Amino acid sequence: MTDRQVSEMTIETLKEFVREIVDEQLKRRQHFRQDERSVEEVLTTMDRIRWTPPPGSPTTLELLREAREQ
């Protein structure tokens, strides 16, 4: 497709442009390996690798307020 502004495209040309972009993105996704784990396995892994701050640590909101005040 040549370089054109969207405002210069017809509806059909714009639809074709969008289809091309979507097709390209779908083809790229096919190269990724599908995760064969069950939902339960994924959730268990997420629980295992989650980090919990120690008691008494500032909350995210407190950290944001502190950063904003600096």
CHARMM internal coordinates of N, CA and C (Angstrom, degrees):
IC EDIT
DIST 1 N 1 CA 1.4479
DIST 1 CA 1 C 1.5253
ANGL 1 N 1 CA 1 C 109.08
DIST 1 C 2 N 1.2829
ANGL 1 CA 1 C 2 N 116.57
DIHE 1 N 1 CA 1 C 2 N 136.95
DIST 2 N 2 CA 1.4538
ANGL 1 C 2 N 2 CA 120.71
DIHE 1 CA 1 C 2 N 2 CA 179.11
DIST 2 CA 2 C 1.5189
ANGL 2 N 2 CA 2 C 109.62
DIHE 1 C 2 N 2 CA 2 C -74.81
DIST 2 C 3 N 1.3223
ANGL 2 CA 2 C 3 N 115.72
DIHE 2 N 2 CA 2 C 3 N 161.28
DIST 3 N 3 CA 1.4632
ANGL 2 C 3 N 3 CA 119.99
DIHE 2 CA 2 C 3 N 3 CA 178.17
DIST 3 CA 3 C 1.5167
ANGL 3 N 3 CA 3 C 110.02
DIHE 2 C 3 N 3 CA 3 C -69.96
DIST 3 C 4 N 1.3259
ANGL 3 CA 3 C 4 N 115.86
DIHE 3 N 3 CA 3 C 4 N 114.04
DIST 4 N 4 CA 1.4608
ANGL 3 C 4 N 4 CA 122.04
DIHE 3 CA 3 C 4 N 4 CA 178.15
DIST 4 CA 4 C 1.5159
ANGL 4 N 4 CA 4 C 108.33
DIHE 3 C 4 N 4 CA 4 C -141.58
DIST 4 C 5 N 1.2985
ANGL 4 CA 4 C 5 N 115.30
DIHE 4 N 4 CA 4 C 5 N 153.63
DIST 5 N 5 CA 1.4544
ANGL 4 C 5 N 5 CA 119.50
DIHE 4 CA 4 C 5 N 5 CA 174.72
DIST 5 CA 5 C 1.5228
ANGL 5 N 5 CA 5 C 108.87
DIHE 4 C 5 N 5 CA 5 C -83.03
DIST 5 C 6 N 1.3224
ANGL 5 CA 5 C 6 N 115.39
DIHE 5 N 5 CA 5 C 6 N 150.33
DIST 6 N 6 CA 1.4567
ANGL 5 C 6 N 6 CA 120.21
DIHE 5 CA 5 C 6 N 6 CA -179.72
DIST 6 CA 6 C 1.5224
ANGL 6 N 6 CA 6 C 110.28
DIHE 5 C 6 N 6 CA 6 C -57.95
DIST 6 C 7 N 1.3120
ANGL 6 CA 6 C 7 N 116.71
DIHE 6 N 6 CA 6 C 7 N -36.74
DIST 7 N 7 CA 1.4659
ANGL 6 C 7 N 7 CA 119.67
DIHE 6 CA 6 C 7 N 7 CA -178.61
DIST 7 CA 7 C 1.5251
ANGL 7 N 7 CA 7 C 112.54
DIHE 6 C 7 N 7 CA 7 C -63.59
DIST 7 C 8 N 1.3250
ANGL 7 CA 7 C 8 N 117.16
DIHE 7 N 7 CA 7 C 8 N -19.16
DIST 8 N 8 CA 1.4663
ANGL 7 C 8 N 8 CA 121.46
DIHE 7 CA 7 C 8 N 8 CA 179.93
DIST 8 CA 8 C 1.5272
ANGL 8 N 8 CA 8 C 112.23
DIHE 7 C 8 N 8 CA 8 C -91.75
DIST 8 C 9 N 1.3342
ANGL 8 CA 8 C 9 N 117.88
DIHE 8 N 8 CA 8 C 9 N -7.90
DIST 9 N 9 CA 1.4637
ANGL 8 C 9 N 9 CA 121.42
DIHE 8 CA 8 C 9 N 9 CA -175.66
DIST 9 CA 9 C 1.5241
ANGL 9 N 9 CA 9 C 111.16
DIHE 8 C 9 N 9 CA 9 C -87.64
DIST 9 C 10 N 1.3131
ANGL 9 CA 9 C 10 N 114.31
DIHE 9 N 9 CA 9 C 10 N 149.33
DIST 10 N 10 CA 1.4622
ANGL 9 C 10 N 10 CA 118.81
DIHE 9 CA 9 C 10 N 10 CA 169.90
DIST 10 CA 10 C 1.5233
ANGL 10 N 10 CA 10 C 107.48
DIHE 9 C 10 N 10 CA 10 C -79.41
DIST 10 C 11 N 1.3086
ANGL 10 CA 10 C 11 N 116.74
DIHE 10 N 10 CA 10 C 11 N 166.21
DIST 11 N 11 CA 1.4661
ANGL 10 C 11 N 11 CA 120.61
DIHE 10 CA 10 C 11 N 11 CA 178.68
DIST 11 CA 11 C 1.5248
ANGL 11 N 11 CA 11 C 110.22
DIHE 10 C 11 N 11 CA 11 C -59.18
DIST 11 C 12 N 1.3124
ANGL 11 CA 11 C 12 N 116.97
DIHE 11 N 11 CA 11 C 12 N -43.23
DIST 12 N 12 CA 1.4695
ANGL 11 C 12 N 12 CA 120.25
DIHE 11 CA 11 C 12 N 12 CA -179.26
DIST 12 CA 12 C 1.5268
ANGL 12 N 12 CA 12 C 111.35
DIHE 11 C 12 N 12 CA 12 C -64.90
DIST 12 C 13 N 1.3231
ANGL 12 CA 12 C 13 N 117.13
DIHE 12 N 12 CA 12 C 13 N -40.39
DIST 13 N 13 CA 1.4642
ANGL 12 C 13 N 13 CA 120.52
DIHE 12 CA 12 C 13 N 13 CA 178.41
DIST 13 CA 13 C 1.5238
ANGL 13 N 13 CA 13 C 109.97
DIHE 12 C 13 N 13 CA 13 C -64.51
DIST 13 C 14 N 1.3170
ANGL 13 CA 13 C 14 N 116.60
DIHE 13 N 13 CA 13 C 14 N -41.82
DIST 14 N 14 CA 1.4601
ANGL 13 C 14 N 14 CA 120.84
DIHE 13 CA 13 C 14 N 14 CA 178.82
DIST 14 CA 14 C 1.5287
ANGL 14 N 14 CA 14 C 110.65
DIHE 13 C 14 N 14 CA 14 C -64.17
DIST 14 C 15 N 1.3243
ANGL 14 CA 14 C 15 N 117.28
DIHE 14 N 14 CA 14 C 15 N -43.01
DIST 15 N 15 CA 1.4657
ANGL 14 C 15 N 15 CA 120.69
DIHE 14 CA 14 C 15 N 15 CA 178.00
DIST 15 CA 15 C 1.5240
ANGL 15 N 15 CA 15 C 110.94
DIHE 14 C 15 N 15 CA 15 C -60.33
DIST 15 C 16 N 1.3113
ANGL 15 CA 15 C 16 N 116.96
DIHE 15 N 15 CA 15 C 16 N -43.00
DIST 16 N 16 CA 1.4629
ANGL 15 C 16 N 16 CA 120.95
DIHE 15 CA 15 C 16 N 16 CA 179.15
DIST 16 CA 16 C 1.5257
ANGL 16 N 16 CA 16 C 110.51
DIHE 15 C 16 N 16 CA 16 C -63.69
DIST 16 C 17 N 1.3126
ANGL 16 CA 16 C 17 N 116.45
DIHE 16 N 16 CA 16 C 17 N -40.80
DIST 17 N 17 CA 1.4621
ANGL 16 C 17 N 17 CA 121.73
DIHE 16 CA 16 C 17 N 17 CA 177.92
DIST 17 CA 17 C 1.5350
ANGL 17 N 17 CA 17 C 110.05
DIHE 16 C 17 N 17 CA 17 C -60.45
DIST 17 C 18 N 1.3202
ANGL 17 CA 17 C 18 N 116.79
DIHE 17 N 17 CA 17 C 18 N -46.24
DIST 18 N 18 CA 1.4634
ANGL 17 C 18 N 18 CA 121.23
DIHE 17 CA 17 C 18 N 18 CA 179.56
DIST 18 CA 18 C 1.5252
ANGL 18 N 18 CA 18 C 110.18
DIHE 17 C 18 N 18 CA 18 C -63.85
DIST 18 C 19 N 1.3295
ANGL 18 CA 18 C 19 N 117.88
DIHE 18 N 18 CA 18 C 19 N -42.20
DIST 19 N 19 CA 1.4711
ANGL 18 C 19 N 19 CA 121.00
DIHE 18 CA 18 C 19 N 19 CA 177.68
DIST 19 CA 19 C 1.5291
ANGL 19 N 19 CA 19 C 111.03
DIHE 18 C 19 N 19 CA 19 C -58.91
DIST 19 C 20 N 1.3176
ANGL 19 CA 19 C 20 N 116.54
DIHE 19 N 19 CA 19 C 20 N -42.46
DIST 20 N 20 CA 1.4679
ANGL 19 C 20 N 20 CA 120.04
DIHE 19 CA 19 C 20 N 20 CA 179.41
DIST 20 CA 20 C 1.5247
ANGL 20 N 20 CA 20 C 110.84
DIHE 19 C 20 N 20 CA 20 C -61.40
DIST 20 C 21 N 1.3179
ANGL 20 CA 20 C 21 N 116.53
DIHE 20 N 20 CA 20 C 21 N -44.13
DIST 21 N 21 CA 1.4668
ANGL 20 C 21 N 21 CA 120.57
DIHE 20 CA 20 C 21 N 21 CA -179.81
DIST 21 CA 21 C 1.5300
ANGL 21 N 21 CA 21 C 110.29
DIHE 20 C 21 N 21 CA 21 C -63.82
DIST 21 C 22 N 1.3201
ANGL 21 CA 21 C 22 N 117.04
DIHE 21 N 21 CA 21 C 22 N -45.81
DIST 22 N 22 CA 1.4676
ANGL 21 C 22 N 22 CA 121.04
DIHE 21 CA 21 C 22 N 22 CA -179.67
DIST 22 CA 22 C 1.5238
ANGL 22 N 22 CA 22 C 110.37
DIHE 21 C 22 N 22 CA 22 C -62.97
DIST 22 C 23 N 1.3188
ANGL 22 CA 22 C 23 N 117.57
DIHE 22 N 22 CA 22 C 23 N -44.97
DIST 23 N 23 CA 1.4672
ANGL 22 C 23 N 23 CA 120.90
DIHE 22 CA 22 C 23 N 23 CA 178.54
DIST 23 CA 23 C 1.5238
ANGL 23 N 23 CA 23 C 110.97
DIHE 22 C 23 N 23 CA 23 C -59.32
DIST 23 C 24 N 1.3162
ANGL 23 CA 23 C 24 N 116.10
DIHE 23 N 23 CA 23 C 24 N -43.25
DIST 24 N 24 CA 1.4632
ANGL 23 C 24 N 24 CA 120.79
DIHE 23 CA 23 C 24 N 24 CA 179.54
DIST 24 CA 24 C 1.5274
ANGL 24 N 24 CA 24 C 110.61
DIHE 23 C 24 N 24 CA 24 C -61.48
DIST 24 C 25 N 1.3200
ANGL 24 CA 24 C 25 N 117.12
DIHE 24 N 24 CA 24 C 25 N -44.48
DIST 25 N 25 CA 1.4631
ANGL 24 C 25 N 25 CA 120.87
DIHE 24 CA 24 C 25 N 25 CA 179.40
DIST 25 CA 25 C 1.5301
ANGL 25 N 25 CA 25 C 111.39
DIHE 24 C 25 N 25 CA 25 C -65.09
DIST 25 C 26 N 1.3082
ANGL 25 CA 25 C 26 N 117.26
DIHE 25 N 25 CA 25 C 26 N -40.60
DIST 26 N 26 CA 1.4668
ANGL 25 C 26 N 26 CA 120.36
DIHE 25 CA 25 C 26 N 26 CA 178.86
DIST 26 CA 26 C 1.5254
ANGL 26 N 26 CA 26 C 111.29
DIHE 25 C 26 N 26 CA 26 C -64.41
DIST 26 C 27 N 1.3156
ANGL 26 CA 26 C 27 N 117.55
DIHE 26 N 26 CA 26 C 27 N -39.62
DIST 27 N 27 CA 1.4632
ANGL 26 C 27 N 27 CA 120.58
DIHE 26 CA 26 C 27 N 27 CA 178.19
DIST 27 CA 27 C 1.5193
ANGL 27 N 27 CA 27 C 110.69
DIHE 26 C 27 N 27 CA 27 C -63.93
DIST 27 C 28 N 1.3139
ANGL 27 CA 27 C 28 N 117.67
DIHE 27 N 27 CA 27 C 28 N -38.77
DIST 28 N 28 CA 1.4637
ANGL 27 C 28 N 28 CA 121.01
DIHE 27 CA 27 C 28 N 28 CA 178.38
DIST 28 CA 28 C 1.5212
ANGL 28 N 28 CA 28 C 110.87
DIHE 27 C 28 N 28 CA 28 C -64.03
DIST 28 C 29 N 1.3208
ANGL 28 CA 28 C 29 N 117.10
DIHE 28 N 28 CA 28 C 29 N -40.65
DIST 29 N 29 CA 1.4704
ANGL 28 C 29 N 29 CA 121.04
DIHE 28 CA 28 C 29 N 29 CA -179.08
DIST 29 CA 29 C 1.5185
ANGL 29 N 29 CA 29 C 112.15
DIHE 28 C 29 N 29 CA 29 C -65.35
DIST 29 C 30 N 1.3118
ANGL 29 CA 29 C 30 N 118.10
DIHE 29 N 29 CA 29 C 30 N -28.77
DIST 30 N 30 CA 1.4599
ANGL 29 C 30 N 30 CA 120.83
DIHE 29 CA 29 C 30 N 30 CA -178.43
DIST 30 CA 30 C 1.5192
ANGL 30 N 30 CA 30 C 111.62
DIHE 29 C 30 N 30 CA 30 C -65.37
DIST 30 C 31 N 1.3230
ANGL 30 CA 30 C 31 N 117.39
DIHE 30 N 30 CA 30 C 31 N -21.13
DIST 31 N 31 CA 1.4551
ANGL 30 C 31 N 31 CA 120.62
DIHE 30 CA 30 C 31 N 31 CA -179.00
DIST 31 CA 31 C 1.5288
ANGL 31 N 31 CA 31 C 112.09
DIHE 30 C 31 N 31 CA 31 C -77.91
DIST 31 C 32 N 1.3298
ANGL 31 CA 31 C 32 N 117.08
DIHE 31 N 31 CA 31 C 32 N -17.12
DIST 32 N 32 CA 1.4513
ANGL 31 C 32 N 32 CA 120.05
DIHE 31 CA 31 C 32 N 32 CA 179.10
DIST 32 CA 32 C 1.5221
ANGL 32 N 32 CA 32 C 109.45
DIHE 31 C 32 N 32 CA 32 C -78.82
DIST 32 C 33 N 1.3139
ANGL 32 CA 32 C 33 N 114.76
DIHE 32 N 32 CA 32 C 33 N 139.33
DIST 33 N 33 CA 1.4587
ANGL 32 C 33 N 33 CA 120.06
DIHE 32 CA 32 C 33 N 33 CA 178.90
DIST 33 CA 33 C 1.5231
ANGL 33 N 33 CA 33 C 109.31
DIHE 32 C 33 N 33 CA 33 C -71.09
DIST 33 C 34 N 1.3025
ANGL 33 CA 33 C 34 N 115.87
DIHE 33 N 33 CA 33 C 34 N 134.35
DIST 34 N 34 CA 1.4574
ANGL 33 C 34 N 34 CA 120.32
DIHE 33 CA 33 C 34 N 34 CA 177.65
DIST 34 CA 34 C 1.5254
ANGL 34 N 34 CA 34 C 108.86
DIHE 33 C 34 N 34 CA 34 C -73.83
DIST 34 C 35 N 1.3137
ANGL 34 CA 34 C 35 N 115.70
DIHE 34 N 34 CA 34 C 35 N 136.74
DIST 35 N 35 CA 1.4570
ANGL 34 C 35 N 35 CA 121.15
DIHE 34 CA 34 C 35 N 35 CA 177.11
DIST 35 CA 35 C 1.5255
ANGL 35 N 35 CA 35 C 108.18
DIHE 34 C 35 N 35 CA 35 C -75.73
DIST 35 C 36 N 1.3081
ANGL 35 CA 35 C 36 N 116.07
DIHE 35 N 35 CA 35 C 36 N 120.29
DIST 36 N 36 CA 1.4586
ANGL 35 C 36 N 36 CA 120.35
DIHE 35 CA 35 C 36 N 36 CA -175.87
DIST 36 CA 36 C 1.5254
ANGL 36 N 36 CA 36 C 112.58
DIHE 35 C 36 N 36 CA 36 C -94.05
DIST 36 C 37 N 1.3363
ANGL 36 CA 36 C 37 N 116.60
DIHE 36 N 36 CA 36 C 37 N 4.92
DIST 37 N 37 CA 1.4610
ANGL 36 C 37 N 37 CA 119.24
DIHE 36 CA 36 C 37 N 37 CA 179.33
DIST 37 CA 37 C 1.5262
ANGL 37 N 37 CA 37 C 110.23
DIHE 36 C 37 N 37 CA 37 C -76.11
DIST 37 C 38 N 1.3078
ANGL 37 CA 37 C 38 N 114.75
DIHE 37 N 37 CA 37 C 38 N 154.14
DIST 38 N 38 CA 1.4670
ANGL 37 C 38 N 38 CA 119.28
DIHE 37 CA 37 C 38 N 38 CA 176.24
DIST 38 CA 38 C 1.5286
ANGL 38 N 38 CA 38 C 108.85
DIHE 37 C 38 N 38 CA 38 C -76.52
DIST 38 C 39 N 1.3036
ANGL 38 CA 38 C 39 N 115.39
DIHE 38 N 38 CA 38 C 39 N 164.93
DIST 39 N 39 CA 1.4667
ANGL 38 C 39 N 39 CA 120.36
DIHE 38 CA 38 C 39 N 39 CA 177.94
DIST 39 CA 39 C 1.5246
ANGL 39 N 39 CA 39 C 109.75
DIHE 38 C 39 N 39 CA 39 C -59.53
DIST 39 C 40 N 1.3163
ANGL 39 CA 39 C 40 N 117.08
DIHE 39 N 39 CA 39 C 40 N -40.41
DIST 40 N 40 CA 1.4598
ANGL 39 C 40 N 40 CA 121.32
DIHE 39 CA 39 C 40 N 40 CA 179.85
DIST 40 CA 40 C 1.5247
ANGL 40 N 40 CA 40 C 111.05
DIHE 39 C 40 N 40 CA 40 C -61.34
DIST 40 C 41 N 1.3437
ANGL 40 CA 40 C 41 N 116.87
DIHE 40 N 40 CA 40 C 41 N -42.14
DIST 41 N 41 CA 1.4624
ANGL 40 C 41 N 41 CA 120.38
DIHE 40 CA 40 C 41 N 41 CA 178.97
DIST 41 CA 41 C 1.5217
ANGL 41 N 41 CA 41 C 111.08
DIHE 40 C 41 N 41 CA 41 C -64.16
DIST 41 C 42 N 1.3089
ANGL 41 CA 41 C 42 N 117.13
DIHE 41 N 41 CA 41 C 42 N -40.96
DIST 42 N 42 CA 1.4669
ANGL 41 C 42 N 42 CA 120.82
DIHE 41 CA 41 C 42 N 42 CA 179.11
DIST 42 CA 42 C 1.5267
ANGL 42 N 42 CA 42 C 109.88
DIHE 41 C 42 N 42 CA 42 C -63.94
DIST 42 C 43 N 1.3275
ANGL 42 CA 42 C 43 N 117.56
DIHE 42 N 42 CA 42 C 43 N -45.74
DIST 43 N 43 CA 1.4620
ANGL 42 C 43 N 43 CA 120.95
DIHE 42 CA 42 C 43 N 43 CA -179.97
DIST 43 CA 43 C 1.5268
ANGL 43 N 43 CA 43 C 111.64
DIHE 42 C 43 N 43 CA 43 C -64.06
DIST 43 C 44 N 1.3314
ANGL 43 CA 43 C 44 N 117.04
DIHE 43 N 43 CA 43 C 44 N -38.69
DIST 44 N 44 CA 1.4618
ANGL 43 C 44 N 44 CA 120.93
DIHE 43 CA 43 C 44 N 44 CA 177.61
DIST 44 CA 44 C 1.5211
ANGL 44 N 44 CA 44 C 110.30
DIHE 43 C 44 N 44 CA 44 C -63.06
DIST 44 C 45 N 1.3127
ANGL 44 CA 44 C 45 N 116.94
DIHE 44 N 44 CA 44 C 45 N -43.37
DIST 45 N 45 CA 1.4627
ANGL 44 C 45 N 45 CA 121.24
DIHE 44 CA 44 C 45 N 45 CA 177.86
DIST 45 CA 45 C 1.5224
ANGL 45 N 45 CA 45 C 110.68
DIHE 44 C 45 N 45 CA 45 C -62.40
DIST 45 C 46 N 1.3230
ANGL 45 CA 45 C 46 N 116.51
DIHE 45 N 45 CA 45 C 46 N -42.81
DIST 46 N 46 CA 1.4648
ANGL 45 C 46 N 46 CA 120.07
DIHE 45 CA 45 C 46 N 46 CA 178.94
DIST 46 CA 46 C 1.5265
ANGL 46 N 46 CA 46 C 110.67
DIHE 45 C 46 N 46 CA 46 C -60.93
DIST 46 C 47 N 1.3258
ANGL 46 CA 46 C 47 N 116.97
DIHE 46 N 46 CA 46 C 47 N -42.42
DIST 47 N 47 CA 1.4656
ANGL 46 C 47 N 47 CA 120.53
DIHE 46 CA 46 C 47 N 47 CA 177.99
DIST 47 CA 47 C 1.5189
ANGL 47 N 47 CA 47 C 111.22
DIHE 46 C 47 N 47 CA 47 C -63.27
DIST 47 C 48 N 1.3264
ANGL 47 CA 47 C 48 N 116.40
DIHE 47 N 47 CA 47 C 48 N -39.06
DIST 48 N 48 CA 1.4649
ANGL 47 C 48 N 48 CA 121.30
DIHE 47 CA 47 C 48 N 48 CA -177.30
DIST 48 CA 48 C 1.5230
ANGL 48 N 48 CA 48 C 112.16
DIHE 47 C 48 N 48 CA 48 C -67.89
DIST 48 C 49 N 1.3276
ANGL 48 CA 48 C 49 N 117.60
DIHE 48 N 48 CA 48 C 49 N -37.38
DIST 49 N 49 CA 1.4686
ANGL 48 C 49 N 49 CA 119.82
DIHE 48 CA 48 C 49 N 49 CA -174.81
DIST 49 CA 49 C 1.5320
ANGL 49 N 49 CA 49 C 113.03
DIHE 48 C 49 N 49 CA 49 C -95.44
DIST 49 C 50 N 1.3293
ANGL 49 CA 49 C 50 N 116.72
DIHE 49 N 49 CA 49 C 50 N -2.72
DIST 50 N 50 CA 1.4653
ANGL 49 C 50 N 50 CA 120.05
DIHE 49 CA 49 C 50 N 50 CA 179.48
DIST 50 CA 50 C 1.5232
ANGL 50 N 50 CA 50 C 109.50
DIHE 49 C 50 N 50 CA 50 C -67.68
DIST 50 C 51 N 1.3145
ANGL 50 CA 50 C 51 N 115.66
DIHE 50 N 50 CA 50 C 51 N 137.97
DIST 51 N 51 CA 1.4581
ANGL 50 C 51 N 51 CA 121.48
DIHE 50 CA 50 C 51 N 51 CA 178.10
DIST 51 CA 51 C 1.5138
ANGL 51 N 51 CA 51 C 108.60
DIHE 50 C 51 N 51 CA 51 C -103.23
DIST 51 C 52 N 1.3220
ANGL 51 CA 51 C 52 N 115.88
DIHE 51 N 51 CA 51 C 52 N 131.36
DIST 52 N 52 CA 1.4578
ANGL 51 C 52 N 52 CA 121.21
DIHE 51 CA 51 C 52 N 52 CA 176.90
DIST 52 CA 52 C 1.5212
ANGL 52 N 52 CA 52 C 107.84
DIHE 51 C 52 N 52 CA 52 C -113.04
DIST 52 C 53 N 1.3180
ANGL 52 CA 52 C 53 N 117.30
DIHE 52 N 52 CA 52 C 53 N 125.62
DIST 53 N 53 CA 1.4665
ANGL 52 C 53 N 53 CA 119.02
DIHE 52 CA 52 C 53 N 53 CA -179.70
DIST 53 CA 53 C 1.5295
ANGL 53 N 53 CA 53 C 110.68
DIHE 52 C 53 N 53 CA 53 C -65.14
DIST 53 C 54 N 1.3225
ANGL 53 CA 53 C 54 N 115.87
DIHE 53 N 53 CA 53 C 54 N 152.29
DIST 54 N 54 CA 1.4657
ANGL 53 C 54 N 54 CA 118.82
DIHE 53 CA 53 C 54 N 54 CA -179.48
DIST 54 CA 54 C 1.5335
ANGL 54 N 54 CA 54 C 111.32
DIHE 53 C 54 N 54 CA 54 C -65.06
DIST 54 C 55 N 1.3293
ANGL 54 CA 54 C 55 N 116.74
DIHE 54 N 54 CA 54 C 55 N 155.70
DIST 55 N 55 CA 1.4594
ANGL 54 C 55 N 55 CA 120.05
DIHE 54 CA 54 C 55 N 55 CA 178.41
DIST 55 CA 55 C 1.5301
ANGL 55 N 55 CA 55 C 110.80
DIHE 54 C 55 N 55 CA 55 C -57.05
DIST 55 C 56 N 1.3167
ANGL 55 CA 55 C 56 N 116.04
DIHE 55 N 55 CA 55 C 56 N 141.11
DIST 56 N 56 CA 1.4625
ANGL 55 C 56 N 56 CA 120.88
DIHE 55 CA 55 C 56 N 56 CA 179.48
DIST 56 CA 56 C 1.5174
ANGL 56 N 56 CA 56 C 113.70
DIHE 55 C 56 N 56 CA 56 C 88.68
DIST 56 C 57 N 1.3232
ANGL 56 CA 56 C 57 N 117.51
DIHE 56 N 56 CA 56 C 57 N -6.22
DIST 57 N 57 CA 1.4661
ANGL 56 C 57 N 57 CA 120.39
DIHE 56 CA 56 C 57 N 57 CA 177.87
DIST 57 CA 57 C 1.5234
ANGL 57 N 57 CA 57 C 109.28
DIHE 56 C 57 N 57 CA 57 C -69.34
DIST 57 C 58 N 1.3431
ANGL 57 CA 57 C 58 N 116.63
DIHE 57 N 57 CA 57 C 58 N 149.30
DIST 58 N 58 CA 1.4667
ANGL 57 C 58 N 58 CA 118.31
DIHE 57 CA 57 C 58 N 58 CA 177.84
DIST 58 CA 58 C 1.5252
ANGL 58 N 58 CA 58 C 110.78
DIHE 57 C 58 N 58 CA 58 C -64.72
DIST 58 C 59 N 1.3173
ANGL 58 CA 58 C 59 N 115.36
DIHE 58 N 58 CA 58 C 59 N 147.98
DIST 59 N 59 CA 1.4592
ANGL 58 C 59 N 59 CA 120.23
DIHE 58 CA 58 C 59 N 59 CA 177.73
DIST 59 CA 59 C 1.5213
ANGL 59 N 59 CA 59 C 109.40
DIHE 58 C 59 N 59 CA 59 C -75.71
DIST 59 C 60 N 1.3041
ANGL 59 CA 59 C 60 N 115.76
DIHE 59 N 59 CA 59 C 60 N 168.11
DIST 60 N 60 CA 1.4622
ANGL 59 C 60 N 60 CA 120.66
DIHE 59 CA 59 C 60 N 60 CA 177.10
DIST 60 CA 60 C 1.5200
ANGL 60 N 60 CA 60 C 110.41
DIHE 59 C 60 N 60 CA 60 C -58.29
DIST 60 C 61 N 1.3216
ANGL 60 CA 60 C 61 N 116.66
DIHE 60 N 60 CA 60 C 61 N -41.93
DIST 61 N 61 CA 1.4598
ANGL 60 C 61 N 61 CA 120.86
DIHE 60 CA 60 C 61 N 61 CA 179.51
DIST 61 CA 61 C 1.5220
ANGL 61 N 61 CA 61 C 110.72
DIHE 60 C 61 N 61 CA 61 C -62.17
DIST 61 C 62 N 1.3134
ANGL 61 CA 61 C 62 N 116.86
DIHE 61 N 61 CA 61 C 62 N -42.78
DIST 62 N 62 CA 1.4663
ANGL 61 C 62 N 62 CA 120.22
DIHE 61 CA 61 C 62 N 62 CA 178.50
DIST 62 CA 62 C 1.5250
ANGL 62 N 62 CA 62 C 111.00
DIHE 61 C 62 N 62 CA 62 C -63.45
DIST 62 C 63 N 1.3209
ANGL 62 CA 62 C 63 N 117.03
DIHE 62 N 62 CA 62 C 63 N -40.72
DIST 63 N 63 CA 1.4654
ANGL 62 C 63 N 63 CA 120.24
DIHE 62 CA 62 C 63 N 63 CA 178.27
DIST 63 CA 63 C 1.5264
ANGL 63 N 63 CA 63 C 111.28
DIHE 62 C 63 N 63 CA 63 C -64.06
DIST 63 C 64 N 1.3282
ANGL 63 CA 63 C 64 N 116.81
DIHE 63 N 63 CA 63 C 64 N -41.16
DIST 64 N 64 CA 1.4652
ANGL 63 C 64 N 64 CA 120.40
DIHE 63 CA 63 C 64 N 64 CA 178.47
DIST 64 CA 64 C 1.5205
ANGL 64 N 64 CA 64 C 111.33
DIHE 63 C 64 N 64 CA 64 C -64.61
DIST 64 C 65 N 1.3232
ANGL 64 CA 64 C 65 N 116.55
DIHE 64 N 64 CA 64 C 65 N -42.99
DIST 65 N 65 CA 1.4710
ANGL 64 C 65 N 65 CA 119.68
DIHE 64 CA 64 C 65 N 65 CA 178.53
DIST 65 CA 65 C 1.5217
ANGL 65 N 65 CA 65 C 110.95
DIHE 64 C 65 N 65 CA 65 C -63.22
DIST 65 C 66 N 1.3178
ANGL 65 CA 65 C 66 N 116.48
DIHE 65 N 65 CA 65 C 66 N -41.49
DIST 66 N 66 CA 1.4610
ANGL 65 C 66 N 66 CA 120.90
DIHE 65 CA 65 C 66 N 66 CA 179.07
DIST 66 CA 66 C 1.5264
ANGL 66 N 66 CA 66 C 110.54
DIHE 65 C 66 N 66 CA 66 C -62.48
DIST 66 C 67 N 1.3212
ANGL 66 CA 66 C 67 N 116.68
DIHE 66 N 66 CA 66 C 67 N -43.93
DIST 67 N 67 CA 1.4688
ANGL 66 C 67 N 67 CA 120.69
DIHE 66 CA 66 C 67 N 67 CA 179.94
DIST 67 CA 67 C 1.5248
ANGL 67 N 67 CA 67 C 110.58
DIHE 66 C 67 N 67 CA 67 C -65.10
DIST 67 C 68 N 1.3207
ANGL 67 CA 67 C 68 N 116.88
DIHE 67 N 67 CA 67 C 68 N -37.41
DIST 68 N 68 CA 1.4614
ANGL 67 C 68 N 68 CA 120.62
DIHE 67 CA 67 C 68 N 68 CA -179.19
DIST 68 CA 68 C 1.5257
ANGL 68 N 68 CA 68 C 110.98
DIHE 67 C 68 N 68 CA 68 C -67.52
DIST 68 C 69 N 1.3241
ANGL 68 CA 68 C 69 N 116.90
DIHE 68 N 68 CA 68 C 69 N -34.50
DIST 69 N 69 CA 1.4601
ANGL 68 C 69 N 69 CA 121.18
DIHE 68 CA 68 C 69 N 69 CA -178.07
DIST 69 CA 69 C 1.5196
ANGL 69 N 69 CA 69 C 112.63
DIHE 68 C 69 N 69 CA 69 C -75.28
DIST 69 C 70 N 1.3026
ANGL 69 CA 69 C 70 N 117.50
DIHE 69 N 69 CA 69 C 70 N -16.94
DIST 70 N 70 CA 1.4752
ANGL 69 C 70 N 70 CA 120.14
DIHE 69 CA 69 C 70 N 70 CA -177.83
DIST 70 CA 70 C 1.4968
ANGL 70 N 70 CA 70 C 111.88
DIHE 69 C 70 N 70 CA 70 C -80.10
END
COOR INIT
IC SEED 1 N 1 CA 1 C
IC BUILD
